[in-house]
Amino acid sequence: MKATLTLVRVGMTMTEGTIVAWHLEPGDRFTTGDVLYTVETEKVSHDVEATADGTLLEVLVPLDEDAEVGQPVCVVDLL
């Protein structure tokens, strides 16, 4: 099932963050608990983990780009 993942809120006042690392490339498979990307805010750097198994299909927010909370960051195919 194809799904779009959005930037997660990692702090109560967080409104945006910068994707500082993608831990997968399009075509890579992942399992629950694997780190998909790292987001950095003014206060914290946070690894975002997969909540299901799947395959990364497309990165929508490139490395070192800012994104708003709730903005689509990637497209995945969930198993």
N, C-alpha and C positions, 0 to 999 in steps of 0.2 A: 504494500500500500504506500503510495507516494504521499509525503508530508513535507510541509515547510516548517522549519524550526525557527523560533524567534529569539531575540536577545533576552536573556533572563535577567530579572532584577535580583542583584546580590546584596543590596543594602536598601534600607527603608527610604533613603532620600535619593537613590540612584535614578537618574533620568536618561543617561547615556553612558557608553563605555567604548573602549578601543579594543578591537580584536588584535592581540599581540602575538598570538600563535594559533595556527591550525595544526592539529596533531594528526590529521588525516588528509589525504588527497582524494579528489573525485575518483570513484571506482573502488576505494578501500572499504572493506567490511569492518563493522564494529559490533561489539556485544555490550550488553548492559553493564554500566560501570566504566567503560572505556572513556577516556577524556577526548572530547571532540574539539574543543577550542579553549583558549584562555582569554578572558576579558579583563581589562584593567580599567579601574575608575580612579578618581582622585584619592581614594582612601585604601583600596584593596586590589589585589590581583587574584582572580578566581578561576579555577579549572571547571569547565562545564562538562558534566558526564552524560553519557547516553542513558536514557531511561528504558530503552528497548534495543533489540538486535536489529541490524540493518546494514545498508550500504550508503555511503555518501555519494550523492549524484552531482551536486553543484554547489559551489561556494558563491554566495550572493554578496557578502561583505569581505573584500580583500584584506589581507594582512595590513595592519597599521592604519586601518580606516575606522572612523567613528560610526557608531550606530545608536539609535534611540531604543530604549526599552520597548519591547514588543515588535520591533522591526524585524522582518525576515532576514536571517543570516545564512541559511543554507537549505537545500532540498535533499531529502533522504528517501530511500525506499525501505520501509519497515517490514520486517518479517512477521 
